[in-house]
Amino acid sequence: MAEHDPNAPTLFDLGALTSEAPKTAFMDLEDPCYAYMFGFLQADGHLAAGAGQKGRLTAEINARDIHILYEFQRLTPYYSSVTERVRTTNFAENHHSATWSLCDQEARAIVNELGIPYGKKSRAIRPPRVEFSRPDYVRGLIDADGSLGWTAEGFPFLSFTSASTAAAAYLCHYAKRITGAERIARRNTRDQVYVVTYVKEQAQRLAEHLYYPGCLALDHKKANAATIQMWVRPAGMKKAAPRIKWSPEKDRILLAAPTLAQAAATLGLSQSACQVRRWKLTHGLAPLPD
């Protein structure tokens, strides 16, 4: 077999094969479709190494979402396949799934270099280190490892579950720009994973931003994103007060003030908020300012 030329083009022209072929280089993450595909594969794909130079990139999902795998196949200028199977799992006797598979060594090298590691990756994934389309990448993560819908109380929600510190922290950072809501990623005690959740208007704003008209997405999640926009806050339901972001400077003012009333007046906060914060500082539940 001839040795692969590292300077050779990384794509062949698909224009003669289909009018819907991608017009950008494979996995150019500034392209919204590839950014989405990459986020989805980071969260729900698997890159496995085989003997020698063999290996395989796969994504197995519920067969109801097979349309997204055909989109991946369309976007990939290398041979890939989509197959289906029915098997017994811990959750269902007849679980119908669909799998997209890509074996090409050059394609695997591209996605690996961008940030999909070989083997177990749940804790290792992180946002790309190259320029990428942010809302589409985040939507890929949500489609793979997130949920949109309604809480038991009838409120709209959007959540993301991940074992990756970097992925969870990035969602918190990105969503704050869209919703104004501050979240701090913390692992839960039961599964040691991160669950980042937005509800009510925050969920609506984030879903509207991510699931824009014409975007590539799972059909049922795109439908859920549209449905939760119909929720209207009931008359009389109060909005939660914005979370106070304490800083070392605010803590110093709070501790130096002779009374809670003076601290509250200086900081522009309620006395109850100042009282709670001072109690946390003096009882070791929050770090004292330097």
N, C-alpha and C positions, 0 to 999 in steps of 0.2 A: 504494500500500500504506500502511495506517495506521501512524503512528509508534509504536514500542513504548513503553509506559508503564513507566518504571523502577520505579515503586511498585506495579506489578501483582504478584499472587502468582506465585511462580516454579514452582508446580506446578499441574497440574489433577488432580482427584480420580479415581483409577483404581478406586475401590471398586466402581463399577458394572460394570467390565470384567472384573475377576478377583478372586477371594477371596484370592489370594496376593500381592496388591499390597503394596509396602512401606508402612509406616505412619509413617515419618519423612520429613523433607524430603530431596530428592535430594542425595546426597553429604554427608549429616550424618555426619561421620566418627566420631562417638561410637557410631553404629550399627555393630555388628561386620561386617555384610555390606558396607556401603559402605566401611568402613575397609579390608577385604580387597580390594574391587574397586579402590579408589584405589591401593593399593600395587601391585597387579598391573598396572594401567594405567600407573603411573609407570615401572615397569621394562620392560614389554613392549608398551606402547601407543604410538601416534604421533598427535600433534595437528598437523595440517597446515592452513595458511592458504591460501585460494583468492582469486580476484579479488573485490574489493569486500568484502562481509560473508560471503562463502562460506568454507567450511572443512569439515574432517572429522576426527573422532576415531575411530581404528581400532585393532583388536588382531587380529593374525593369528597363529594357533597351529596345531599339528598337529590334524588332524580328529579324532583319538582323544579330544581334550579339548573337543570342541564343546559338551559339556554346560555348561561354565562360561560360555560365551558366551551360551547361552540364559538362564542365571541373570542375566547382565549385562542382557540384554534385558528380563527380568522386573523387574529392579530400577530400570529407567530409565523415568520417566514422560514420555518424549518418544519420537517414532518412531525406531526403530533397526532394523537388519536384520542377519541372519546368513546368510552365503553360503558356498559351498564351491567349491574349484577343485583341479584336478590339473595340475601343471606340472613341468618339469625344472629341477632346481637343481644346485648344485655337489656336493650330498650324495646325491641320488637322482634317478633318471630320472622316476619317477612320485610326486612328493611331493604328498600329499593334505592340503590345509590348509583351515581355516575362518576366516572373518573377520567380526568384529562391527564395524558402522559406525554412527556417530551424527553427524548433520549440524547439528542444531538449534543456532542461534547462542547462545541463552540457556544451554543445557546446556554448550556449549563454554566460555562465559565463566565458568561456575561452576568447572569443573575447572581451567581456566587460572589463576584467582585462587587456588585451593587449592595449586597447585604443579606443574602439568603444563605446561611451556612449549611454545610453538609451535616446530616444527622439530626439529633435532637436540638431544637432551636428555640423553644418556647421562651426561655429567659434571655436569649442572646440577641433577638431581633431589635433593631433600632432604626430610626428614620434614616433615609439615605444621606450620604455625605456629598452628594451632588445636588444641583438645582432640580427641584421637582414640583409638580403641580400639587399644592398642599391640600385643597379640599378633596381632590380626587383620591389622593393617597389615603387620607383619613377615612373617606367613605369605603375604600377597600378594606381597611381594618374593621370598620363597623359591620360591613356586610359579612365578613368572615367570622368575627368573634364578638359581635355586638347584638343588641336587640333594640327594637323600636315598637312601641305599642302603648298599652294602657295598664296602669297599676290596678290593684284590686279595688282601690277607692275611686277609680274612674279618671285618673289624671294621666295626661300624656307623659311618656318618659323615653329617654334614649340612654342606653348604657353600653359600656365596653368592658370586657373581661380579658385579662391577659396576665401571664406570668412575667412579662418583660417590664422591668423598671423603666427603661428608656421609652417604650411605646406608651405606657400609661402616663408618664410625665409629659410626653409630647402632646398627648390629647388634652391634658389639663391646661397646658400652655396655649395650645391653639384655640381651644374652646373658650378660654377666657377672653380672647380678642373678639370673639363673635357674640358671646352671651354676657360678658361682664362678670360671670360667676367664677369665683376662685375655688379650685379643688386642689387638694394635696393628695397625691397618690400614696396609699398605704396598703400593705398586704393584709388580707383578712386572716384571722387566726385559724379558721377551719381548713382552708385549702392553700393558704399562703400565695394567693393570687390577688391581683388588683381588680377591683370592681369600681369603675368610675361612672356615676349616674347623674343625669340631668332630668329635671321634671318640670312640668307646667310650661310657662313661657320660655324658660331656658331650653327645654327640649324642642319646643316649636322653632325657635330661632336657629338652633344648631341644625335641626333636620332640614329646614327650608334652605339653609346655606349649603349643606352637603348634597342634598338630593334636588339639584336644580333641573329644570326642564331639559330633556334630551341627554341626560348623563347616563353613563354605563353603570348599571346597578342590578341587583337581584330584583325581580319584578315584585315579589311580595313585600320586600322592605321599602321599595320605592312607593308602593301603594300605602303602606303604613305611614311613611313620612308625610304623604299627602293627607291621610285621614286625620292624623293628630293635629293638623292645622285647623280643624273645625272646632276644636275645643275653645270655649270662652269662659274666662274666670267668672264664677257665680257672683252676683251682687252681694256685697257684704263680706266676701272672703278676703281677708287681709293678706297683703304680701309680706313675706318675711323681711325683716330689716337687713340691710347689707352687712355682710360679715366684716368685722373690724380687723384691719391688718395692723397688728402691733409691731412696732419697730423698737430698737434699742433706745432711740431718742425719746419716743413716747413713754417707754417704761421708766426712763430716768425722770421725766417730768412727773409721772404718776407717783413714783416713790419719794420724790423730793417735796411734793406738795404737802402742806401742813394738814389739809383736810380733803376729804373726798369731793366736797362741793367745789373747792378751788381747783382741784385736778380736773374735774368734769368741765368746769368753765373754761380752763386753759386749753384743754384738748378738744372741746366741742363735742363731748360725749355725755351719755347719761351717767348718773352716779352709780347705778346698778352695774353697768358695764365696767366702770372703773373699780368698783368693789370686787367683782369677780376676778379681774385681772390682777389686782393687788394681792388677793388671797392666793392665786396660783403662784405668783412670784415669791411670796413670803413662805409658802409651804413646799417649794421645790418642784412644783408641777410645770413651771415654765422657767427657762434659763434667765438668770439675772443679767442685766446689761453690763458690759465691760466698764 
